[in-house]
Amino acid sequence: MDDYQPLACDLYDYLEIACMHHYQLDIELIDGTRLQGKALTTETIASQGEFLLVRTADGEQRLRMDRLLAITPQDAGASFARVLLSGSRC
């Protein structure tokens, strides 16, 4: 597995906000995959990195944060629009 590259702190805040409000997200991964999921929480796993936990139609999925390209909330009145995450590392 590649070495984990942490997100810039200001971008991490968007993930925390999404989880706090349980936003339904359109999630784009750097490999071109797209999925829809409800933001549940973030977690850190020692020696593996930081993850966004989402609930999709297929159940809960753990997405490594440095594999995220962008997130876009689908909820009316969300406090932010599409956020580009890839290429913005600490």
C-alpha positions as CSV (number, residue, x, y, z in Angstrom):
1,M,0.0,0.0,0.0
2,D,1.2,3.5,-0.8
3,D,2.4,5.8,1.9
4,Y,-0.6,7.9,3.2
5,Q,-0.5,11.5,2.2
6,P,-2.6,13.6,4.7
7,L,-5.1,16.2,3.5
8,A,-4.5,19.9,4.1
9,C,-6.2,20.8,7.4
10,D,-8.6,23.3,5.8
11,L,-9.8,20.5,3.4
12,Y,-10.2,18.0,6.3
13,D,-12.6,20.5,7.8
14,Y,-15.0,20.0,4.9
15,L,-15.1,16.3,5.6
16,E,-15.8,17.0,9.3
17,I,-18.7,19.3,8.4
18,A,-20.1,16.7,6.0
19,C,-20.1,14.1,8.7
20,M,-21.5,16.5,11.3
21,H,-24.5,17.2,9.1
22,H,-24.6,13.7,7.6
23,Y,-24.6,15.1,4.1
24,Q,-25.4,12.9,1.2
25,L,-22.2,13.2,-1.0
26,D,-21.3,12.7,-4.6
27,I,-17.8,11.3,-4.1
28,E,-15.1,11.3,-6.8
29,L,-12.1,9.1,-6.3
30,I,-8.7,9.7,-8.0
31,D,-9.1,6.4,-9.9
32,G,-12.2,7.8,-11.7
33,T,-14.7,5.9,-9.5
34,R,-17.8,7.8,-8.4
35,L,-20.2,6.9,-5.7
36,Q,-23.0,8.3,-3.6
37,G,-22.9,8.0,0.2
38,K,-24.0,9.6,3.4
39,A,-21.1,10.9,5.4
40,L,-20.9,9.2,8.8
41,T,-17.6,9.9,10.4
42,T,-13.8,10.2,9.9
43,E,-11.3,7.8,11.5
44,T,-7.6,7.3,11.8
45,I,-6.1,3.8,11.6
46,A,-2.6,3.5,12.8
47,S,-0.1,2.9,9.9
48,Q,-2.9,3.0,7.4
49,G,-4.1,6.6,7.3
50,E,-7.2,8.6,7.7
51,F,-10.6,7.5,6.3
52,L,-14.0,8.8,5.5
53,L,-16.8,6.4,6.5
54,V,-19.9,6.6,4.3
55,R,-23.1,4.6,4.0
56,T,-23.9,3.7,0.4
57,A,-26.6,1.5,-1.1
58,D,-24.1,-1.4,-0.7
59,G,-23.5,-0.7,3.0
60,E,-20.8,1.1,4.9
61,Q,-17.6,1.9,3.1
62,R,-14.3,3.2,4.4
63,L,-12.6,5.5,1.9
64,R,-8.9,6.5,2.4
65,M,-8.8,10.2,2.3
66,D,-5.8,10.5,0.0
67,R,-7.8,8.6,-2.6
68,L,-10.6,11.2,-2.7
69,L,-10.6,13.6,-5.6
70,A,-13.6,15.7,-4.7
71,I,-16.8,15.7,-2.7
72,T,-20.1,17.5,-3.6
73,P,-22.9,17.6,-1.1
74,Q,-26.3,16.8,-2.5
75,D,-28.4,18.3,0.3
76,A,-30.3,21.5,-0.2
77,G,-28.8,24.3,1.8
78,A,-25.4,22.5,2.3
79,S,-22.8,24.9,3.7
80,F,-20.4,24.2,0.8
81,A,-20.4,23.1,-2.8
82,R,-17.9,20.8,-4.6
83,V,-14.6,20.7,-2.9
84,L,-11.5,19.5,-4.8
85,L,-9.4,17.4,-2.4
86,S,-6.7,15.8,-4.6
87,G,-3.4,17.6,-5.1
88,S,-3.9,19.6,-1.8
89,R,-1.8,17.8,0.7
90,C,0.1,19.0,3.7
